């Protein structure tokens, strides 16, 4: 479950994506990624994360179809 700051951020993000005309599937995928990011950082709002935090997760997260081992 998302925390209140993360939920507010996701709602605002959803509205922005609707205004931009993104498809429902794209919106769902982006929101899922934000939920996973918040979960990884134990409920911290994405606004509280630094660019370095996000880049680090992107580097260490397993990619779909990836066979690399750490």
C-alpha positions in Angstrom: 0.0 0.0 0.0 1.3 3.5 -0.9 1.8 6.0 1.8 -0.1 9.3 1.7 2.8 11.4 0.2 3.4 8.7 -2.4 -0.3 8.4 -3.1 -0.7 12.2 -3.6 2.3 12.2 -5.9 0.9 9.3 -7.9 -2.5 11.0 -8.3 -0.8 14.2 -9.5 1.4 12.1 -11.9 -1.7 10.3 -13.2 -3.5 13.6 -13.9 -0.4 15.0 -15.7 -0.2 11.8 -17.9 -3.9 12.1 -18.8 -3.4 15.7 -19.8 -0.4 14.7 -21.9 -2.7 12.1 -23.6 -0.7 9.0 -22.7 -2.5 5.7 -23.1 -4.1 3.9 -20.1 -1.5 1.1 -20.4 1.4 3.5 -20.4 0.0 5.4 -17.4 -0.5 2.1 -15.5 3.1 1.0 -16.3 4.5 4.3 -15.1 2.5 4.3 -11.9 3.5 0.7 -11.3 7.1 1.7 -11.6 6.6 4.6 -9.1 4.9 2.2 -6.6 7.8 -0.2 -6.9 10.3 2.6 -6.4 8.5 3.8 -3.3 8.2 0.3 -2.0 12.0 -0.3 -2.5 12.7 3.0 -0.6 10.3 1.9 2.2 7.5 4.3 1.3 9.5 7.5 0.7 7.8 9.8 -1.7 9.5 10.0 -5.1 9.9 13.7 -4.5 12.2 12.9 -1.6 14.5 10.7 -3.7 17.6 12.1 -5.4 18.6 11.5 -9.0 21.4 9.3 -7.6 18.8 7.2 -5.7 16.8 6.6 -8.9 19.9 5.9 -11.0 21.2 3.4 -8.5 17.9 1.4 -8.5 17.9 1.5 -12.3 21.4 0.0 -12.4 20.8 -2.8 -9.9 17.2 -3.8 -10.6 16.8 -6.9 -12.7 15.7 -6.2 -16.2 13.0 -8.3 -17.8 14.6 -11.2 -19.6 18.0 -10.4 -18.0 20.3 -13.3 -17.2 23.0 -11.4 -15.5 23.9 -12.4 -12.0 25.3 -10.1 -9.2 
